[in-house]
């Protein structure tokens, strides 16, 4: 796996360049939507990630695959950016670059990312409650929610915003009760 510090060092300038292109063409949200789609595509396909990571695969083959994946619907600026990443031999860093772009976009929009882990899928109403709670805590303008399922939680939720963690899970409550009983 790639070194996180080295990955961040490579991803940051490319993500900033992509944001600059998006801002100058008033496409920041469109690129954000495309970035989320590409990230889920890469995360869902180990074969695609391996193809892009493989240094022995010819750049032309990578470019052809990117053009096929994107189709005609994607913005030409974004397509050209991805093809540039192939030329610069940085396409293996596509996912971290897109993640960094989304982080910069959230910063620009005064949006926080809340990672919500629950035992079962949350309803829209529950997600709205989480969103309002996070807005109250962070004073951000908007909240972007990323959900995960962890059946070990038994019930409740764990909300992570940056380095702050709100553990309202049954497992967390039981652990705190256990600590109080052993220390009491």
N, C-alpha and C positions, 0 to 999 in steps of 0.2 A: 504494500500500500504506500501511497505517496506521503511524504513528510508534510505535516500540516503547515508548518512555518514556511516551507518552500512553496507549497501550494498557494498559500495566502499571498506570498510575495509575487507569484506569477499572476494570480487571479486579479488582484487589486487594480493594477494599471489597465488591464483589458476591460474590467467591469466599469471603471471610470470612463474609459474611452467610449464604451457602448452607451453609457448614460449621457455622455456629452452629445453623441450622435442623436440619441432619442430626444434630448431636450431641444436641440437646435431644429429638429423637425416636428416637434410637438407630438412625439410618439411614445412617451415614457410609459403610459398605461398599456398601450398595445404591446410594446416590447415585454412588459411585465407579464402579461397574459401568455405570450409566446414562450417566455422563459419558464413559467410554471409548467406549461405543456411539455416542453423539452426535458425539463428535470424529471417529470413523472415518467416520460418515455424512457429516459436513460436508466432511471432507478428500477423500472419494471423489466428491463432487458439486459441481462448480463452479457449476452452476445453482442449487443450494440456497443456497450462500454468496452468490451474486449476488442472489438473491431476498431474503434476509434483510438484505443490505447496502443494497439499493435504497431510498432515502428516499421515492420517489414511489409505492411500493406501500403501499396503505392498511393501517394496523395490524390492522384486522379480518381482512384476507386473510392476513396473517402469522400471526395467532392461529389461524385456521382450519387453516392448513397445519401448524402445530405440533401442534394437537390431533389431526389426521389422522396425522401421523408417529408421535406417541407412543402413540396408541391408548388403550385402557383399562388396559393393563398397568402403566403408569408410576405412580409415587407421586404423589398429588394435590399434595403440597408442592412437588415438583419441577416439575410442570406449572404450578402457580400462579407459581412463581419465573420460569419462562420467559415466561409471559404478562405478568408484571410488567416483564421486560426489554423486551418490545415496547412496553408503555405508557410506559416511561421512555426510549424510543428508544435502547436499549443492546443490542438483539438482535444488531446487527452485531458485537458483541464477545463473542458466545456462546462461540466456540472458545477465545479467550484466558482467559475467565472459567473455563471448565471445566478448561483446562490448569492454571490457578492453583489451582483447587479440588483437583485431583489432587496438586499439589505440596504444598499444605497438609496433605492427607490423609497423604501419605508422611511428612511431618515429624511429624505426630501419631503415626503408627505406627512411627516410627524406621526407615523404609524408604528405601533409596536407589534412584535410577533409574539403571540401567546401559544405555547405548545401545551395542548390539553390532552392528558392521558386519562382514560377512563376504562372501567371494566367492561362496559357495553357501549354501543354507539349512542351518542347523545341526540336528543330531539332538537329541532330548531329552536324551540322555546328554551331549552336548557342552554344551548349555545348562546342565545341572546343574553341570558342571565350571566353567563361567564363573561361575555363581551362587556356588559355594563359594569361588572365587578372590576375587570381589568382596567377599563377606562377610568373608573373612580380611583383606583390605586395609582395608576401611572400618569394621569392627567394628559394623556396623549390625545391627539385629534381623532385617531381611528385605530382599530385593532384588527389584525389579521390573525385568524385562528388556524392552527395546524393540529389536526386530531390524530390520536393513536389509541389503539385498543391494547390493554394489558389485563388479561383475565386474572392475574395474581392480585390485583387491587381489591378484589371481592366486591367493592362498591365505592361510590364517591368519585372524586377527581383529583388529579395532581395538575396544577397549572404552573408552568415555568415561563417567566417573562425575563429575558436576559439572564442575570445571575440570581434573580429572586424566585424562590419556589414556594408555592402555597399548596401544602399537602392537606387536602380535605378528603382523603381516601379513608376507607374503613381500616385498611392495613396500617396506615399512618396513625390513626387514632388508637388502634390496639397497641401499637409500638409505644406511643407516648404514655398510655395507661400502664403498660408493663413497666416502663422506666419509673413512673411515679410510685408504683407498688414496691418495686425493688429498692428504691431510694427512701421510701417513706417509712 
